[in-house]
Amino acid sequence: MFRRRSRCTRMWLGGGDIWRQGCEAFDRIHEELTAEGGGPISIYYHPCEWATTTFWHAVHFARGQHTPLAQLKLPPPKPEADAERDFAVFASYLRHVTESGARAVSGAELPGLYPDLWAPEPLSREACLCLACGLAEEVSYQPVRHGWASAAEAFGVAAEACARLAESGS
C-alpha cells in the first residue's frame, strides 16, 4: 500500500535552513521507496502560500469567526523579497528532487500508473460501514479491498449510502 501520509512531504517556505530540511525529508522517503521498488511521493503547496503571509480563510474564519461577505478582505501580501527568496529556494529544491532520479507525474497520469483496485464492483454494506466508521475516527485515507480510498472517496461512498438509505429504507 502507498502509506500516503508518510510519503507526503514539502519544503516549508520561509528563511533559515528550509532547503536542507526539505531535501533531507524528501531523501528519506525516496530511499525508503527505492528499497521497496518505487511508489508515489506527494509534494504539495497551496497557491496562496507563495503570495500571502497567511491563508485567506484564517483572515475571515479563524477561531470560529464568520466574516460577512461585504467585509471580506485580502490577506496581507507576502513581501516581494520573501516571495522571490521562496521561489529561488523552491527551484533548488525541485532540482534536488529531479536529480534524485524521481520522475514527476501529474494528477492526470496517476490513474494509469496506479489503477483503482476497489471501484470496479459495488461495495458491500459492511465495506460502506467500515469506510464511514473510519472517517468518524479520522478524516484520512481509508483501507478498502486491495487499496485505499481517499477521504473524499470515502465520504462520497458514505453520502451515497445515506442517500440510498433515505430513498429506499435499506
SERO-4910 file (N, C-alpha, C, O; in steps of 0.05 Angstrom, whole numbers):
BEGIN
 pado doro    nc1    nc2    nc3   cac1   cac2   cac3    cc1    cc2    cc3    oc1    oc2    oc3
  Met    A     17    -24      0      0      0      0     17     25      0     41     24      7
  Phe    A      6     47     -8     22     71    -12     30     85     14     49    100     14
  Arg    A     15     81     36     21     95     60     25    125     54     46    136     60
  Arg    A      5    137     43      7    164     32     16    185     53     32    202     46
  Arg    A      5    183     77     12    204     96     42    204    101     54    226    103
  Ser    A     55    181    104     84    181    110    100    185     84    125    188     86
  Arg    A     87    187     61    101    191     36     94    219     24     96    223      0
  Cys    A     85    236     42     77    263     34     97    282     47    102    281     71
  Thr    A    108    300     31    128    318     41    127    345     28    112    349      9
  Arg    A    143    363     37    145    390     26    169    404     38    178    397     59
  Met    A    178    424     24    198    442     34    183    466     45    170    480     29
  Trp    A    183    470     70    169    493     82    180    519     71    204    520     65
  Leu    A    164    539     68    173    564     57    181    582     80    172    580    102
  Gly    A    199    601     74    209    619     94    239    618     95    252    604     80
  Gly    A    251    633    113    280    634    115    292    611    130    278    591    135
  Gly    A    317    613    136    330    593    152    340    570    136    348    573    113
  Asp    A    339    546    148    351    522    136    330    505    122    332    480    122
  Ile    A    311    518    110    288    503     98    296    485     75    285    463     72
  Trp    A    316    494     59    324    478     36    335    451     44    327    430     35
  Arg    A    354    452     63    367    427     72    347    409     86    346    385     80
  Gln    A    330    420    103    310    403    116    290    391     96    283    368     99
  Gly    A    282    407     76    264    396     56    276    374     40    263    353     35
  Cys    A    302    377     32    316    357     17    320    332     33    316    309     23
  Glu    A    326    334     59    330    311     76    304    296     79    304    271     79
  Ala    A    282    310     83    256    296     85    249    281     60    240    258     61
  Phe    A    253    294     37    248    281     11    266    256      8    257    235      1
  Asp    A    292    259     14    311    237     11    303    213     28    306    190     19
  Arg    A    294    218     53    286    195     70    263    179     56    265    154     55
  Ile    A    244    193     46    221    179     33    231    166      7    223    143      2
  His    A    247    179     -8    257    169    -34    273    143    -29    270    123    -43
  Glu    A    290    143     -9    307    119     -3    289     96      6    293     73     -3
  Glu    A    269    101     22    250     80     31    235     68      7    233     44      5
  Leu    A    225     86    -10    211     76    -34    229     61    -53    220     41    -65
  Thr    A    253     71    -57    272     57    -75    277     29    -65    277     10    -81
  Ala    A    280     25    -39    284     -1    -28    260    -19    -31    263    -44    -33
  Glu    A    236     -7    -33    211    -23    -37    204    -26    -66    184    -39    -72
  Gly    A    219    -15    -84    213    -18   -112    198      5   -125    190      3   -148
  Gly    A    195     27   -110    182     51   -121    155     57   -109    145     41    -93
  Gly    A    144     79   -118    117     88   -109    116    118   -109    136    131   -113
  Pro    A     93    129   -104     89    158   -106     98    172    -81     95    163    -58
  Ile    A    110    196    -85    116    215    -64     99    240    -71    100    250    -93
  Ser    A     84    249    -52     67    272    -56     80    297    -44     87    298    -21
  Ile    A     84    317    -61     95    343    -53     73    364    -58     63    366    -81
  Tyr    A     65    378    -38     42    396    -41     46    424    -31     62    429    -13
  Tyr    A     32    443    -44     32    471    -35      5    482    -42     -9    472    -60
  His    A     -3    503    -28    -27    518    -35    -18    543    -48      1    556    -39
  Pro    A    -32    552    -70    -23    576    -84    -20    601    -67     -2    617    -72
  Cys    A    -36    604    -46    -34    629    -30     -8    630    -14      0    651     -6
  Glu    A      5    607     -9     30    607      6     52    623     -8     70    634      5
  Trp    A     50    625    -34     70    639    -49     66    669    -50     84    684    -55
  Ala    A     42    678    -44     35    707    -48     26    721    -23     26    746    -23
  Thr    A     18    707     -3      7    720     21     22    710     46     34    688     46
  Thr    A     19    725     68     32    717     93     15    698    109     25    686    129
  Thr    A    -10    695    102    -29    677    116    -50    668     97    -54    680     76
  Phe    A    -63    646    104    -84    635     87   -108    654     88   -114    665    110
  Trp    A   -123    657     67   -146    675     66   -167    668     86   -179    685     98
  His    A   -171    642     90   -192    634    109   -184    640    138   -202    644    155
  Ala    A   -159    642    144   -150    649    171   -158    678    177   -163    685    200
  Val    A   -158    695    156   -166    723    160   -195    726    167   -203    744    182
  His    A   -212    708    156   -241    711    159   -255    690    177   -277    695    187
  Phe    A   -242    667    181   -257    646    195   -241    634    218   -250    613    229
  Ala    A   -219    646    226   -203    635    248   -219    636    274   -235    654    279
  Arg    A   -215    616    291   -227    614    318   -257    618    317   -269    630    335
  Gly    A   -270    607    296   -299    607    295   -312    632    285   -337    633    283
  Gln    A   -296    652    278   -309    677    267   -320    672    240   -311    654    225
  His    A   -340    687    232   -352    685    206   -356    713    195   -375    727    203
  Thr    A   -338    721    178   -339    748    167   -361    750    146   -362    734    127
  Pro    A   -378    770    147   -399    774    126   -385    779     99   -363    791     98
  Leu    A   -398    771     78   -387    775     51   -378    803     45   -357    808     33
  Ala    A   -394    823     54   -388    851     48   -362    860     62   -350    880     54
  Gln    A   -353    845     82   -329    853     97   -305    837     91   -284    840    103
  Leu    A   -307    819     71   -283    803     64   -261    820     53   -266    840     39
  Lys    A   -237    813     60   -213    828     51   -191    808     44   -191    786     53
  Leu    A   -172    818     28   -150    801     21   -131    797     45   -129    815     61
  Pro    A   -118    774     46    -98    771     68    -74    788     61    -70    796     38
  Pro    A    -57    793     81    -34    810     76    -16    798     55    -10    774     56
  Pro    A     -6    813     36     12    802     16     39    796     27     48    809     46
  Lys    A     52    776     16     80    769     24     98    791     12     95    798    -11
  Pro    A    117    801     27    136    820     15    150    808     -9    157    784    -10
  Glu    A    154    824    -30    165    815    -55    192    800    -51    197    780    -64
  Ala    A    209    811    -34    235    798    -29    231    770    -17    246    752    -25
  Asp    A    212    766      0    207    740     12    196    720     -9    204    697    -10
  Ala    A    178    730    -27    167    713    -48    190    705    -67    191    682    -75
  Glu    A    207    723    -74    229    717    -92    248    697    -79    257    678    -93
  Arg    A    254    700    -53    271    681    -39    258    653    -39    271    633    -45
  Asp    A    231    652    -33    218    626    -33    218    612    -60    223    588    -62
  Phe    A    214    627    -82    215    616   -109    243    606   -115    246    584   -127
  Ala    A    263    621   -108    291    613   -114    298    587    -98    310    569   -110
  Val    A    291    586    -73    298    563    -57    281    539    -67    291    516    -67
  Phe    A    256    544    -74    240    522    -85    251    511   -111    250    487   -115
  Ala    A    261    528   -128    274    519   -153    297    500   -147    301    480   -160
  Ser    A    313    507   -126    335    490   -118    325    463   -107    337    442   -112
  Tyr    A    303    465    -92    291    440    -81    282    422   -104    286    398   -104
  Leu    A    269    434   -124    259    418   -147    283    406   -163    281    384   -173
  Arg    A    305    421   -165    329    409   -178    339    385   -162    346    365   -174
  His    A    339    387   -136    347    365   -119    329    341   -124    338    318   -127
  Val    A    303    346   -124    283    324   -129    288    310   -156    289    286   -157
  Thr    A    292    326   -177    296    315   -203    323    300   -205    325    279   -218
  Glu    A    343    311   -193    369    298   -193    369    271   -178    387    255   -181
  Ser    A    350    267   -161    348    242   -145    341    218   -163    344    195   -155
  Gly    A    330    224   -187    321    203   -204    291    199   -203    279    183   -218
  Ala    A    278    214   -185    249    212   -183    236    224   -208    247    242   -220
  Arg    A    214    213   -216    200    223   -240    176    238   -232    159    228   -216
  Ala    A    173    262   -242    149    279   -236    126    270   -253    129    266   -277
  Val    A    103    267   -241     78    260   -256     56    279   -247     56    289   -225
  Ser    A     37    282   -265     14    299   -259     -8    282   -247     -8    257   -248
  Gly    A    -28    295   -235    -51    281   -224    -65    265   -246    -76    244   -241
  Ala    A    -65    276   -270    -79    263   -292    -66    236   -300    -79    218   -310
  Glu    A    -40    234   -295    -25    209   -301    -29    187   -280    -25    164   -286
  Leu    A    -36    194   -256    -37    175   -234    -55    151   -239    -47    129   -233
  Pro    A    -80    155   -250    -97    131   -254    -85    111   -272    -90     87   -269
  Gly    A    -69    119   -292    -56    100   -309    -33     85   -295    -28     62   -302
  Leu    A    -20     98   -277      2     86   -262     -7     69   -239      5     48   -233
  Tyr    A    -28     77   -226    -39     64   -203    -69     60   -206    -84     76   -196
  Pro    A    -77     39   -220   -105     35   -226   -122     31   -200   -112     22   -180
  Asp    A   -146     39   -202   -165     38   -180   -172      8   -174   -184     -5   -192
  Leu    A   -164     -2   -151   -168    -30   -145   -194    -37   -132   -201    -60   -128
  Trp    A   -210    -16   -124   -234    -23   -109   -259    -13   -122   -281    -21   -112
  Ala    A   -259      3   -142   -283     15   -153   -298     -2   -174   -321      3   -179
  Pro    A   -285    -23   -186   -299    -36   -208   -326    -50   -200   -343    -53   -217
  Glu    A   -329    -58   -176   -354    -70   -167   -365    -56   -143   -350    -44   -128
  Pro    A   -391    -58   -139   -403    -44   -116   -392    -54    -89   -384    -77    -86
  Leu    A   -391    -36    -70   -381    -43    -44   -404    -55    -28   -427    -48    -31
  Ser    A   -397    -74    -11   -417    -86      7   -426    -67     28   -413    -46     32
  Arg    A   -448    -73     41   -458    -57     63   -436    -54     85   -432    -33     96
  Glu    A   -423    -77     90   -402    -77    111   -379    -59    103   -368    -45    120
  Ala    A   -371    -59     78   -349    -42     69   -356    -13     71   -340      4     80
  Cys    A   -381     -6     65   -390     22     67   -390     30     97   -381     52    103
  Leu    A   -399     13    115   -398     19    143   -370     23    153   -365     40    170
  Cys    A   -351      6    144   -323      8    152   -312     35    143   -297     48    158
  Leu    A   -318     43    119   -308     69    109   -319     92    126   -305    110    134
  Ala    A   -345     91    132   -358    112    148   -347    113    176   -341    134    187
  Cys    A   -343     89    188   -332     88    215   -303     98    215   -294    111    234
  Gly    A   -288     91    194   -260    101    192   -260    132    191   -242    144    203
  Leu    A   -278    143    176   -279    173    174   -287    185    200   -278    207    207
  Ala    A   -305    172    215   -313    182    241   -289    184    260   -288    201    278
  Glu    A   -270    165    256   -246    165    273   -225    185    265   -214    199    281
  Glu    A   -221    187    238   -201    205    227   -208    211    198   -212    193    182
  Val    A   -208    237    191   -213    244    163   -186    241    148   -169    258    147
  Ser    A   -183    217    136   -158    210    123   -164    187    104   -187    179    100
  Tyr    A   -143    176     92   -146    153     74   -157    129     90   -150    126    113
  Gln    A   -173    113     77   -186     90     90   -180     65     74   -182     65     49
  Pro    A   -172     43     87   -167     18     72   -194      7     62   -214      7     75
  Val    A   -193     -3     37   -216    -16     25   -207    -36      4   -191    -29    -13
  Arg    A   -216    -60      7   -208    -82    -11   -178    -84    -13   -164    -88      7
  His    A   -167    -81    -37   -138    -84    -42   -125    -57    -45   -103    -56    -56
  Gly    A   -136    -36    -35   -125    -10    -38   -134      9    -17   -139      1      6
  Trp    A   -136     34    -24   -143     55     -6   -163     74    -19   -162     78    -43
  Ala    A   -180     85     -2   -199    106    -11   -189    132      1   -183    133     25
  Ser    A   -189    154    -14   -182    180     -3   -206    188     16   -227    175     15
  Ala    A   -201    208     32   -223    217     50   -247    226     33   -270    221     40
  Ala    A   -241    239     10   -263    248     -8   -278    224    -19   -303    224    -21
  Glu    A   -264    203    -28   -277    179    -39   -294    165    -17   -316    157    -22
  Ala    A   -282    163      7   -297    150     29   -322    166     36   -343    155     41
  Phe    A   -319    193     37   -342    209     42   -363    206     20   -387    205     26
  Gly    A   -355    204     -5   -373    200    -27   -389    174    -24   -413    173    -29
  Val    A   -375    153    -15   -388    127    -11   -408    130     12   -431    121      9
  Ala    A   -400    143     34   -418    146     56   -443    163     49   -465    156     56
  Ala    A   -438    184     34   -461    202     26   -480    187      7   -504    189     10
  Glu    A   -469    171    -12   -486    156    -30   -501    135    -14   -525    131    -20
  Ala    A   -489    122      5   -502    102     21   -525    114     37   -547    103     39
  Cys    A   -520    138     48   -541    152     63   -564    160     45   -588    158     52
  Ala    A   -558    169     21   -579    177      1   -596    152     -6   -620    154     -8
  Arg    A   -583    130    -11   -597    106    -18   -615     96      5   -637     86      1
  Leu    A   -604     99     29   -620     91     53   -644    108     56   -665     99     62
  Ala    A   -641    134     51   -663    153     53   -685    147     32   -709    150     37
  Glu    A   -676    140      8   -694    134    -14   -709    108    -10   -733    106    -14
  Ser    A   -694     87     -3   -705     60     -3   -711     49     25   -727     30     27
  Gly    A   -699     60     45   -702     50     72   -685     26     78   -686     13     99
  Ser    A   -667     19     58   -649     -4     63   -622      2     50   -604    -14     52
***
